[in-house]
Amino acid sequence: MPDAVNALGVPATETAPIAILDTGIDPTTTELAGRVVPGWDALGNTEDGDDVDGHGTQVAGIAAGALGKVQGVSIGSPVMPVR
């Protein structure tokens, strides 16, 4: 967990999903592997949450990424794409 979060005394969580309201999430991204839960495409009114631009995947990595030196604020949390 990043030192800034530890300094605040915020406990790590790996159970609460984080909804990412953006361009979607690429479920094949290594740093989010196996943690992308079904989402929603509000524009297309479908369950397709795949990223159409790449930005949402980057935001999800900041929120919950877990890969070597690339670690998000809530390491290991599931992420849900909403676009």
N, C-alpha and C positions, 0 to 999 in steps of 0.2 A: 504494500500500500504506500502511496506517495507520502513523503514526510510531512507535507503541509496538512494532509488529512489526519495523520497520526497526531500531530501537534494539537489539533482541535479536540482530540479524544473521541472522534467519530468511529464507531465500530464498523468493521467490514461486513458486508452482507453478500451472500451469494444466492439468495432466494427470491428477493423482490425483483420482478422484471422492470426494466426501464423502457418506457415508450419513447421512441425517437421520432419526432414529428419533423420530417425532412423529405428527402428524395427517395427514401426506401433504404434497405440494407442488403448488401451482398452476403447471402448466407454461406458462401464458400470462402470468405475471408478467413485466413488462418487465425488471426488474433481473436475472432469471435466464433471459432469452430464449435458447432454443436450447441450453441447458446442462442441462436436466433429463433424465437418463437413465432407462431403465425401472427400476421399483422393485418393491416387493412389499407386499401387504396381508396381514399375518400373521393378522389376525382373520378375514378373509373367505377366506383361502387363494386369493387371486387376484393378478394382476399389476397391479391398479388401485391406483396410488399417488397419485391426485388428492386434494387437500386437502379434508377434510370440515368444517374448522373455521376455518382461516386461521392458526393458530398455527405449524404446521410450515413454512408459506411464510415467515413472519416469521423463524423460526430459520434457515432456509436463506439468507435475505437477510443475516443477521448473519454467517453462515459464508462465503458466496461471492458476495454481491451486487456488482453492478458497474453503477452508473448515476449519473453525475455525482457529487454529494456523498454518495450512498448507496453505500458500499463496504464489503464484508465483509473478514474477516480473510484469506481466500485468494481474492482477486479473480480471477474468471474460471474457477475450478475447476468441473467438472461436479458436479451434486448428484443423489443417488439417494434417492427417498422410500421409507421403510419405516415402515409403521404397523401 
